[in-house]
């Protein structure tokens, strides 16, 4: 039992919800990643950054975030979530503070992309696993959705706050202020993260038959065993498509608003998207508990494909109409993208168990980083070449339709097909 494991005699119900909302609070701080389009929009022209330059710190942050999730998840499984979350808070704070002293793309790539990206990975990896362990399987989607909704909702405050701080103090002071604040918040909330005792069975699990100690033993795949199943690669590809398309839009939303609507209100669209992002995680989590993960994934992929395609048709020539249409599409894109962040941890837990959930989901989560890295860069490159994001939209929509088709091929891995080893 680690220092972050609860004693068996302590109140289970109260600790479970405390951990859930502490994880949500940590993600509210780490979600500054989604405000990048506003931060990058505030970079002065005197710095001579191209649109591709502005893509690199965000793309690297997404990639580093996802890669770090693997060792961070394993560390969380071994020593518990508290220390891992503290490491995340320190790295995010140091990374944000460091970029306040530079004006170069390389400086932002190292500070925001590498350091803050790694910190987000450590913090994010430690938020969901302890929360879902306190609840029965029938609530996995709901609890995962609540925890990760914080990450999606972050831009509701982070986008306008970043905009106001940039206008008032300049971009360099803005990132320093946010870095200090996030360091304090994440390290503080990390103290509330705690896992249930070994062998713990959530209240209500035995009554409704959703979970039993025997089931946990049967379903616990090691990372090596998980990687030997075809389901892992299908799930990984779908996640890359769904996450990549959403991250592409998020990274460029402020620029999209300027290019397609002729407005400087990108921070509002980012906040609107964040509301959809956060709420979509909770709604999709609840829906997947009711109708199943695959059916919910199919609905979300198709919706996301249609919405991303519609982004290429939003230039109506009327500024007011454009603001309304872009706001509506942004909210729905956020919801369909955010759904991925509750569906994929839930299906990882369903398919491969709780014992190695941290590292197993870390491996699945690399799809999020690869998808975001590739499509965010694609959007910047396409814009620099064609002066439009339309070609990036078309490619992302095609990938989403392919992901929707694959949902019909994904089934729970047979427990007897993997080579079991202890």
N, C-alpha and C positions, 0 to 999 in steps of 0.2 A: 504493500500500500504506500503510495507516495504522500508527500505533504499536502497535495491538492486533492486527496480523496477523503470524502466525508466519513465520519464515524457512523456506524450502523444505527446507533441510537438516536441520532439527530433527526429533526423534522424533515421528512422527505419532500412533501408538497411545497413547503415554503422555500426550501433551498433550490428546488427545481426552477421555480419562476424567478427567483433572484438571479440565478445563473443565466437564464434566458434573457432577461432584460439587461444584465451587465454585458452580455455578448452583443446585444443589439446596440448598446451605448458605445462600445468599442468600435463597432462597424460604422456608427454615425461619424466618428472621428476619422476612421481610415478611408471613408468614402470621398475624401478630398480628391482622390484620383478622378472622379467623375466631373469635377469642376475644372479639369484641365483646359477645356475649350475656352473658358472664360479667362483663365490665367494666361494662356498663350495669346489670346486676343489683346491682352494688356501689355504685351511686349512692345516696346517703342520701335518705331521704324528706324531710329538711329542705330539700333543694334544690327540691322541688315540681315534679319533672318528670313529665309524663304519659307513657303508653306510646308515643304518637306522637312526643313529644320525644326519647325514647330511640331512635327509629328514624332520626331525621334525620342524626346524624353518620355512622352506618354507611351509610345510603343515599347520602349525598353522597360518602363515601369511595369507594363502588363506582362511582359515576358519574364522579368525577374520575379515578380509577384508569383506567377504560376510555378516557376521552377523551385522557388524557395518553399512552396507549399509542401513539397515532398519531404525534405529533411525536417521542416518545421512540424509536419504532421507526425512523423516518426518520433520526434522529440516530445511532442504533446502526448503521444501514446505511452511513452516511457516514463516521463517525469511529471506529467500533468500540465494543465493549461496555464497556470498562473505565471510561472517563470517565462514561458514562451511568449505570453502576451506582453510581459514587461520588456523583453528584448525587442519586440515589435514596436512598442511605444518609443523606446530610446532611439531606434534606427529611423523611424519616421521623423521624429523631432530633429535629430542631427542632420538628416538629409535635407529637410525643408530649410533649416537655419543656414546650412552651407551654401544653398543656391542664392541666398540673399547677398552674398559677396561676389557674385559672378554675373557676367552679361553674355557669356558665350554658350553656344549650343552644347559644347562638350561639358561645361560646368553643370548645366542643367541635366544632361544625360547622367552624369555621375551622381549628383545630389538627389534630384527628383527620380530619375530612372532607376539607378542602382540602389542607393541607400534607402530612400523612401519606399521604393518598390519592394525591397527585401523586408523592410519593416511592416509593410502592409501584409506581406505573406505570412510573417510570424504571427501577427495579430489576428488575421482572418482564420488561420489554421487552428487557433486556440479557442475560437468563439463558439462554433457550432457543435463539435463533438461532445463537450461536457453537458451541453443543454439537452441534446436528444437522448442522452443516456438516462436522464431522469424520468422519461415519459415512455408509455407503451407505444408499440409500433403503429397503432391506429392514429397516433398524433404526430408521427414523424414529419409529415409534410407541413403541418401547422407550425410546429416548433422551429423547424429549419427555416420556414418562411418568415417567422417573426424575427429570428436572430439576423438573418441576412437582409431583412428589409431595412435595417439601419444603414447598411452600405448604400442601398439604392436611394434612400430618402436624404442622404447627406447633402446632396446638391440643393435641396430646398433652402437650406441656410447657407451652405458653402458658396454657391454661385453668387447670390446677391452680396454676401459678406465680402467675398474676394473682390467683386466689382467695386464695392464702396471703399474698401481698404486701399485698393489700387488707385482710385481717383483721389482719395484723401492723402495718402502717404507715399504712393508710388509702389511699383511692383516688388521692389527689393525689401521694403519694410513689411509689405503685406505677407510675403512668404515667411519672414522671420517671426512675425506675430502668430501666424497660424502654426508654425513649427513648435513654438514654445507651448501654445495652448494644447495642441494634440499630444505632445509628450506628457503633459500633466494629466490629461483626461484618461489616456489609455493606461498609463502606469497605475493610476488610482483605481480604475474599474477592474483592472487585472486582479486585484486583491479579492474580488468577489467570485472569481471563477474557481469552481471546485467540482470534481467528479464524484459520482456515487461510489459506495464501497464495492469491492469485488464480489460478484455473485448476486448483486442486487437485482430484484425483479420489480419493475415499476408498479405502483398501485393501480389496480384495475386490469392488469395484463392477464392474470390468471382467470379472471372472471369472464372476459370476453374472448379468451383464447387467442389473442393476437401475439402473445409472446410467452415463452417458457424458457427455463434454463436450458432444457434440451435443445430447443430451437436455436439458441444463441451458439451452442457448441457446433451444431451441424453447419450453420451458415457462416462460420468464421473462416474466411479465406485469408491466407497470407498474401503479401504483395506478389510473390512469385506465382502462386496459384491463380490469383486474379489475372495476371498477365498471360496465363496460359489459356484463358477463355476467349472465344471470339467475341463475346458480348462486350468485353472491355473495349475493343477497337471500334465496334459499332457505336457504343456510347460515347467514346472519345471523339469520333468524327462528328456526330450530331452536336455535341457540346461546342466543338470548334466552330461549326457553322452558325449556331444560334448566338453564341457569345461574340464571335467575330463581327457579325453583322450589326449587332447592337453597339459594340464598342466603337466601330467605325463611325456610326452616326454621332455617338456621344463625343468622340474626339473632335469632330468638326462641326458641331451644332452651331456654335457662334458664327463660324465662317459660312455655314449653309444659310443662316438667317440673313447675313449680309449679301451673299451672292444671289440668293433666289428671291428674297423679299425686299432687299435694299434697306434693311433696318439694322440698328445697332443695339437691339434688345435681345441679343443671344443669351444673356444671363437669365432672362425670363424664361426662354424656351428650355434652358438647362434645368431650371427649377421645376417647370411643368413636367418635363421628362422624368425628373426625379420622383415626383409624386406618383406617376405611373409605375416607375421602376420599383419603388418600395411596396406599393399596394399590390402590384402584379405578383410579387414574391409570395405574399400572404395568400392571395386568392388562388394562385396556382397550387400552392401547398395544400390548401383545404380541398380544392377540387380533385387533386390527384389522390388524396386519401379516400375520396368518395368513388371516383370513376376509374382510377388507375393511372399510373405514371405515363404509360405509352399513349393512351388516348389524349391525355392532357398535353403531352409533348406535340402530338400531331396538330392539335388545334392551335397551339402557340406558334409552331413553325410556319403553318400556312398563313396565319394572321400576320406574322412578322414579315413574311415574303411579300405579301400584298402591300403592306404599309411602306416598306423600304422602296418598293417599285413606285408607289404613289408620290414619294418624295421628289422624283424626277419630273412630276407633273404639277408642282405646286406654284409655279410662277404664273399667276393669273393676270399680272399687270396692275392689280389693285393692292396697294400696300396693306390696307386694313384687312381685306380678304385673305391676303397672304399670312398675316399675323395669326388670324383665326385658324386657318387651315393648318399652318405649321404647328400651332399650339396643340391642336387636336391630334395630329399625326405624331407629334413628339410624345404626348402622353401615352398614346397607344403603343408606339414603338418601345417606350420605356417599360410598359407593362408586359409586353410579349417577351422582351429581352430579359427583364427581371425574373420572369417565370423560370428561366433556365437555372438561376442561382438557388432556387429551392427544389426544383425537380431533380437535378443531378446529384446533389448530396443525398437526397432521399432514395433515389434508385441505387446509388452506391451502397447505402446501408442495407436496403432490401436484398440486393444481390449478393453482397460480400460480407455482411455482418458488422458487428460493433467492435470486436476485439482489436482489429487493426484499421479501424475506420479513418483515423487521422492520416496515416500514410497512404491508405488506399484511395481516399478522396483526393489527397495531394497529387497522386499519379493521374487520376481522372481530370483534375483541375488544370493540368498542364495544357489541356485542350483550350481552355479559356485564354491562356496567355498566348499560345501559338495563333489562335484565331484572331485575337485582338491585335497582335503584332503585325500579322500579315495584312489584314484588311484595313487597319489604320494607316499603314504605310501606303497601301494601294490607293486609298482615297487621296492622300497628299500628292502622290506621284501623278495620278490621273488628272488632278486639278492643275498641277504645274504644266502638264503637257497640253490638256484640252481646255483649260479654264472652265471646267464644269465637273461636278461630282457624279453626273449621270451614269457614266460607264462603271463606276464603282458600285452604284446602286444595282445595276443590272446583274453584275457578277454575284453580288451578295444574295439577291433574290433567287437566282438559280441554285446556289448552294443550299438555301433554306428549303426549297422545294425538294431537293435531293434528300435532305435530312428528314423531311416529313415522310417521304417514301420509306426510308430505312426504319421508321418506328414500327412498321408492320413486320419487320424481320427480327426485332429484339425480343427475346424471351429470357426468363430467369435461368441462369446457368444450372445445369444438372449437378447435383451435389456429388454424384458418383463419377462424373466425367473428368473432374480435376484430380490430379495426383495429390492425395492428402498426405501431409507430413506434419509432424509436430515439432 
